[in-house]
Amino acid sequence: MWTRSAGHLAAVLSIALVVMCTPIALQGDGPRGQLLIIGGGDRGAAIMQLFGCLAGGAQGRVLAFPQASERPEAGPEILAELQGLGIGRVTLAEVDRGSADTEAAASLTTGITGVYFGGGDQSRLMAVLRGTRLEAALRRAYRDGAVMAGTSAGAAVMSRTMITGDERRPYTKDENWQTIEADNVVTAEGLGLLEDAVVDQHFVRRRRHNRLISVVLERPQLLGIAIDEETAVWVKPDRTFDVVGDGAVLVLDGSRARTARDAAGEGLRGADLRLHVLRGGARYDLARRAVVRLAPDAPGESAPATAGCAPR
């Protein structure tokens, strides 16, 4: 006998089955690829072995970019390093500005499982790629599942807002930024693989705190991710990242801050900025802007599993 209660139960079960059998979109059907953003310096075996594993090991196909460096030996050095990881096939992208905007250059990304951007000057690299068919193909490769790795300058290009390394009003010609000022840190458009964030590198070693604070105070919607040498952040498709390596990663969050400029327009003020200092084994949620795990040995927490390179 069909009753109102039975009919209600059947409707509920039908809805439940539809919900259970409907594919769940991952972060709005975002990129399926991963990022390995390395702060420069001595990258360390663990970081590079992780890249080799993420790129597919002996079945992997990696496209490497030495264009950030002006050193002619940079390409062969990158090639040797990546081949030493046991990656099946490593190809140097031997392109310049003219050839990067061709279908032949874009076709270099066909079937790749990983991309590696070497160090040097991030503006040199983006001068070759920006607005080209090759750049668009790289974004598609990331969307479709390729791992994108970069060190130093290759790390800086990962975010859409890219710190170029230049300042408009330098006090001295060293690498220690000496002021927190508006309209001083020069930025340009990067690859935009990491949205709503800005990446800085060699951070603790070269004392670059002032420039990242300046950028975040000017653009509090951007999350500042500062990576030291011998350290990397491993960004997963679920919009979390793990810290890998021996150094520190600082996360500067100005989304809840109160900011102001002095009357002269150069001095920056801020209150209620949030600062996180993370080390190996820590995990951060980019979507929630929250530390998920501070340390792998904390009570009730487990260390991140990198074996098999499977994101958790």
PyMOL commands that set and color helices and strands:
alter all, ss='L'
color gray80, all
select helices_A, chain A and resi 4-21+45-54+57-59+74-83+97-100+103-109+122-129+133-144+153-156+209-218+307-309
alter helices_A, ss='H'
color red, helices_A
select strands_A, chain A and resi 34-38+61-65+89-92+114-117+147-151+161-167+185-189+197-201+223-227+231-235+240-245+249-253+258-261+268-271+274-278+283-285+290-293
alter strands_A, ss='S'
color yellow, strands_A
deselect
rebuild
show_as cartoon
